[in-house]
């Protein structure tokens, strides 16, 4: 039976809409990957300056709150009395930011890409087991093995060398701590199921309200010893990129492509951040580091794949 001209036109429109949705989804996912990879490089660039990790966290929260405030007057009063939202803000805001920026003051950007976003599938699986009682299937456990091996290849040379680099080891430990804090935040955010735009605004504003006064009063500072261009670079990139744009891109990618396909693309972050750090920061690209990047990215790829349906 042949299709009428009307049916053919409708079918063509559906194909065009589907193709456009895929294009938008992949563009959004790659935008997320670019921002997250850039986050590692820009943060490490700030870490190599006189800025402290406390300074960069303050710049991110101050700039992020400034840009989000005009969109936040409609946050309900009940949200400000919600202990769960405050818990998420202290985990995903204050705790994570202080740890990740302090880590990138000490450890290379390539280590950041591998030990922070790269280890998320592994650490989230553990956190979900203890918090939600979620048992991973066998296929996911097997997929997580390359991530564990990748971490060993990254951190191992620091133990096997003739001189142990305490600075890098401390940075790596802080990166893994930041990854644990973010994983716990992610699991609780999923468990409590807040609307993403509300959570994004509250996370930044509540964190700024708590952190900035403490920073001004007590934190060690190097912000007076760097140029205005460095301050603006860190403030604008950190406050707009990871805080706002990456969240919007990520949500659009999940909407158009699904969580599994988007998760596979996020596995590119360790490789891109590691490769970008070579020309931009002059960081060495060693054989163990390359192996670690490939293993972690491969593990993220397989961990993000949807489980096979039983016949």
C-alpha positions in Angstrom: 0.0 0.0 0.0 1.5 3.3 -1.1 1.6 6.4 1.1 -0.3 9.5 0.2 1.4 12.8 -0.3 0.2 13.9 3.1 1.5 10.8 4.9 4.8 11.2 3.1 5.1 14.8 4.1 4.3 13.9 7.7 6.9 11.1 7.7 9.5 13.5 6.3 8.7 16.0 9.0 9.1 13.3 11.6 12.5 12.3 10.2 13.7 15.9 10.1 12.5 16.5 13.7 14.2 13.4 14.9 17.4 14.3 13.1 17.3 17.8 14.6 16.7 16.4 18.1 19.7 14.1 17.7 21.9 17.0 16.4 20.8 19.2 19.4 21.3 16.3 21.8 24.9 15.6 20.6 25.7 19.3 20.4 24.5 19.7 24.0 26.4 16.7 25.2 29.7 17.8 23.5 29.1 21.3 25.0 28.9 19.6 28.4 32.1 17.6 27.8 34.0 20.7 26.6 33.0 22.8 29.6 33.8 20.0 32.1 37.2 19.3 30.4 37.8 23.1 30.3 37.0 23.2 34.0 40.0 21.0 34.8 42.4 23.0 32.6 41.1 26.5 33.8 41.1 25.4 37.4 44.6 24.0 37.2 45.7 27.3 35.5 44.3 29.2 38.5 46.0 26.7 40.8 49.4 27.4 39.2 48.9 31.1 40.0 49.0 32.8 43.4 45.3 32.0 43.8 44.4 29.5 46.5 41.7 26.9 46.2 39.7 29.0 48.6 40.0 32.0 46.3 38.8 30.1 43.2 35.8 28.6 45.1 34.9 32.1 46.3 35.1 33.5 42.8 32.9 30.7 41.4 30.2 31.2 44.0 30.3 35.0 43.9 30.0 35.2 40.1 27.6 32.3 39.9 25.3 33.9 42.6 25.5 37.3 40.8 24.3 35.8 37.5 21.7 33.5 39.1 20.2 36.0 41.5 17.8 37.7 39.0 16.3 34.2 38.3 16.0 33.2 41.9 13.5 35.6 43.5 10.7 33.0 42.9 12.5 30.3 44.9 9.8 29.3 47.5 10.4 30.2 51.1 9.9 26.6 52.0 13.1 25.7 50.1 15.1 27.9 52.4 13.8 25.9 55.4 14.4 22.5 53.8 17.2 20.8 55.6 17.7 18.4 52.7 18.4 21.2 50.3 20.9 22.7 52.7 22.6 19.3 53.0 22.9 19.1 49.2 24.3 22.6 49.0 27.0 21.8 51.6 28.0 18.6 49.8 27.7 19.6 46.1 28.6 23.3 46.7 30.9 24.1 49.6 32.5 20.6 50.2 33.1 19.7 46.6 34.4 23.1 45.5 36.9 23.5 48.3 38.2 19.9 47.7 38.4 20.1 43.9 40.1 23.5 43.7 42.5 22.7 46.5 43.4 19.5 44.7 44.1 21.2 41.4 46.5 23.5 43.2 48.6 20.4 43.6 47.8 17.8 41.0 47.9 18.0 37.2 44.8 18.7 35.2 45.0 15.2 33.6 44.8 13.7 37.0 41.8 15.8 37.7 39.9 14.5 34.6 40.7 10.9 35.6 40.2 11.0 39.3 37.2 13.3 39.5 34.6 12.8 36.7 36.3 9.7 35.4 35.8 7.8 38.7 32.2 8.8 39.1 30.6 5.6 37.7 32.7 3.6 40.1 32.2 5.7 43.3 28.5 6.4 42.5 27.9 2.7 42.3 29.4 2.2 45.8 27.5 5.2 47.2 24.2 4.0 45.8 24.8 0.6 47.3 25.3 2.0 50.8 22.7 4.8 50.6 20.0 3.4 48.4 20.7 -0.4 48.7 21.0 -0.5 44.9 22.9 -3.6 43.9 24.8 -3.3 40.6 24.4 -6.1 38.0 27.4 -8.2 37.0 27.8 -6.4 33.7 28.2 -3.0 35.4 30.7 -4.4 37.9 32.8 -5.8 35.1 32.6 -2.4 33.3 33.9 -0.7 36.5 37.2 -2.7 36.5 38.9 -0.6 33.8 38.2 2.5 36.0 39.9 1.0 39.0 42.9 -0.1 36.8 43.1 3.4 35.3 43.3 5.0 38.8 46.2 2.6 39.6 48.1 3.6 36.5 47.7 7.3 37.3 48.6 7.1 41.0 50.9 4.1 40.9 54.1 5.8 39.4 54.1 8.2 42.4 54.6 5.2 44.7 57.0 3.2 42.5 59.4 6.1 41.6 62.6 6.7 43.4 61.3 9.9 44.9 57.6 10.1 46.1 55.9 13.3 45.0 54.0 14.2 48.2 52.4 17.2 46.5 50.9 15.3 43.7 49.8 12.4 46.0 48.1 14.9 48.3 46.4 16.4 45.2 45.3 13.0 44.0 43.9 12.2 47.5 41.9 15.4 47.5 40.6 14.7 44.0 39.3 11.3 45.1 37.8 12.9 48.2 36.1 15.4 45.9 34.8 12.6 43.7 33.4 10.8 46.8 31.6 14.0 48.0 30.1 14.6 44.6 29.0 11.0 44.3 27.2 11.2 47.7 25.6 14.5 46.6 24.5 12.9 43.3 22.9 9.9 45.0 21.1 12.0 47.5 20.0 14.4 44.8 18.5 11.5 42.9 16.9 10.0 46.1 15.3 13.3 47.1 14.3 14.2 43.5 14.4 18.0 43.4 13.6 19.9 40.2 17.0 20.5 38.5 16.6 24.3 38.0 15.6 24.8 41.6 18.5 22.7 42.8 21.0 24.5 40.6 20.0 28.0 41.9 19.7 26.9 45.5 23.0 25.1 45.4 24.9 28.2 44.3 23.1 30.8 46.4 23.0 28.8 49.6 26.7 27.8 49.2 27.6 31.5 48.6 25.6 32.6 51.7 27.5 30.1 53.9 31.0 30.1 52.3 31.7 33.7 51.3 31.5 35.2 54.9 33.8 32.4 56.2 36.2 32.9 53.3 36.4 36.7 53.9 37.0 36.2 57.6 39.2 33.1 57.9 40.5 31.6 54.6 44.1 32.1 53.3 44.0 34.4 50.2 46.2 35.1 47.2 43.7 37.0 45.2 45.5 40.3 45.7 48.6 38.8 44.0 47.1 38.0 40.6 46.0 40.1 37.7 42.5 41.2 37.1 42.5 39.1 33.9 43.1 36.0 36.0 40.3 37.0 38.4 37.9 37.6 35.6 38.8 34.4 33.8 38.3 32.3 36.9 35.1 34.1 38.0 33.4 34.2 34.6 34.3 30.7 33.5 33.7 29.0 36.9 30.6 31.0 37.6 28.9 30.7 34.2 30.4 27.5 32.6 30.2 24.6 35.1 27.6 26.3 37.3 25.0 27.3 34.7 25.8 26.3 31.1 27.0 22.8 31.7 23.9 22.1 33.7 21.6 23.4 31.0 23.5 21.5 28.3 23.6 18.3 30.3 19.8 18.4 30.9 19.1 19.0 27.2 21.5 16.2 26.2 19.7 13.7 28.6 16.3 14.9 27.2 17.3 14.3 23.6 19.7 11.4 23.8 18.8 9.7 27.1 21.0 9.3 30.2 22.9 6.3 29.0 24.0 7.7 25.7 24.9 11.0 27.3 26.9 9.2 30.0 28.9 7.5 27.3 29.9 10.8 25.8 30.9 12.2 29.3 33.6 9.5 29.2 35.5 11.7 26.8 36.2 14.2 29.6 39.4 12.5 31.0 40.9 12.2 27.5 40.1 15.8 26.4 41.3 17.4 29.6 44.5 15.3 29.7 45.3 16.1 26.1 44.4 19.8 26.4 46.7 20.2 29.4 49.8 19.3 27.3 49.9 22.4 25.0 48.0 24.8 27.3 49.7 24.1 30.6 52.9 22.3 29.5 52.0 19.2 31.5 53.8 15.9 30.5 51.8 13.2 28.9 53.4 10.0 30.2 52.7 6.4 29.1 51.0 5.4 32.4 48.8 8.6 32.2 47.7 7.7 28.6 46.9 4.2 29.7 44.9 5.6 32.7 43.0 8.0 30.5 42.0 5.2 28.0 41.0 2.7 30.8 38.9 5.3 32.7 37.2 6.5 29.5 36.5 2.9 28.4 35.1 2.0 31.8 32.8 5.1 31.8 31.7 4.1 28.3 30.7 0.5 29.3 29.3 1.6 32.7 26.9 4.1 31.0 25.5 1.6 28.5 22.0 0.5 29.3 21.6 -3.1 30.5 20.6 -5.7 28.0 17.0 -6.7 28.0 16.3 -10.3 28.9 14.7 -12.3 26.0 
